Amino acid sequence: MGAMRVQLAGGANAVLKAWPRARPNQLDETLRARRIVEHMRRRGYPTLAWLGVGATATHVWHLMNFVDAAPAPELTPAIVEQLMEIVELQAGQASEPYDHWSYALRLATGQESGRDLAPGLTRAVAGLSGYSSVVSALVGRLRLVCADVPPRPREPPDMVHADLKPDNVLVRDGAVVAVVDIGNAGSGTRATDLTTLTWHTFQDPLDGARRRLWTRILDLVGWEGAAVLAATQILLQLEWPIRHGHHDVVPEVVERGHRALDELNALR
């Protein structure tokens, strides 16, 4: 992916992002994301306007507004409080059939039936146990926790950002200005995004922002649902450094994964 700041006719600034074409339906996926952006902006969700979407023979691109803000260096309690309010704007606002809840359930339990949002990623997660005995033990613990979780259809489903991490939260003077990189957004439960925030707040004591996040997640989906979302987050956080060869990061992810499960068990 590439991104650059450009100047439009009239002098306004914008950001152009482009990705190599890797799938036949990639432009359709980008148009789907633009529809979600437009839908959520009408409801006051602070994501940047997309000014245009298109494709060349080799790339898919979109153009969006520029905002004078920077990615959050960390999720402080004050930023988490703002993000929790922003996530509430997602309630009942699913507008595209891209089911992150069903995908999380399959990923956490190892089920193979149903529509797969990311087949390559699913296969990679399925092979994590072969990485090491330590990783295998954590994966086994996650599978056990989620083994008997029943399907949880939600009506109406929420909009799910699906990648609500510090890099995608733009802040200025301590205030959240925008939530960006909405390309993988879809439907499910907004507790998915709260679970992502939980993963990125481990520097905060449990009696602070993280406890408030866990409490809200449990309110929304109950303990079993929270276990599925936590397991999915841990599996994805394991898969990324292993796939990219960042083997020095894996022990920390394993430790944090066990800690997340311990915290969740303590709240049961």
Stockholm file with secondary structure:
# STOCKHOLM 1.0

chainA/1-268         MGAMRVQLAGGANAVLKAWPRARPNQLDETLRARRIVEHMRRRGYPTLAWLGVGATATHVWHLMNFVDAAPAPELTPAIVEQLMEIVELQAGQASEPYDHWSYALRLATGQESGRDLAPGLTRAVAGLSGYSSVVSALVGRLRLVCADVPPRPREPPDMVHADLKPDNVLVRDGAVVAVVDIGNAGSGTRATDLTTLTWHTFQDPLDGARRRLWTRILDLVGWEGAAVLAATQILLQLEWPIRHGHHDVVPEVVERGHRALDELNALR
#=GR chainA/1-268 SS CEEEEEECTTSCEEEEEEEECCSTTHHHHHHHHHHHHHHHHTTTCCCCCEEEEEECSSEEEEEEECCSCEECSSCCHHHHHHHHHHHHTTTTCCCSCCBHHHHHHHHHHTCCCSCCSCHHHHHHHHTGGGSCHHHHHHHHHHHHHHTTCCCCCCSSCEEECSCCSGGGEEEETTEEEEECCCTTCEEECTHHHHHHHHHTTTTSCIIIIIHHHHHHHHHHHHHHHHHHHHHHHHHHHHHHHHHTTCGGGHHHHHHHHHHHHHHHHHTC
#=GC SS_cons         CEEEEEECTTSCEEEEEEEECCSTTHHHHHHHHHHHHHHHHTTTCCCCCEEEEEECSSEEEEEEECCSCEECSSCCHHHHHHHHHHHHTTTTCCCSCCBHHHHHHHHHHTCCCSCCSCHHHHHHHHTGGGSCHHHHHHHHHHHHHHTTCCCCCCSSCEEECSCCSGGGEEEETTEEEEECCCTTCEEECTHHHHHHHHHTTTTSCIIIIIHHHHHHHHHHHHHHHHHHHHHHHHHHHHHHHHHTTCGGGHHHHHHHHHHHHHHHHHTC
//
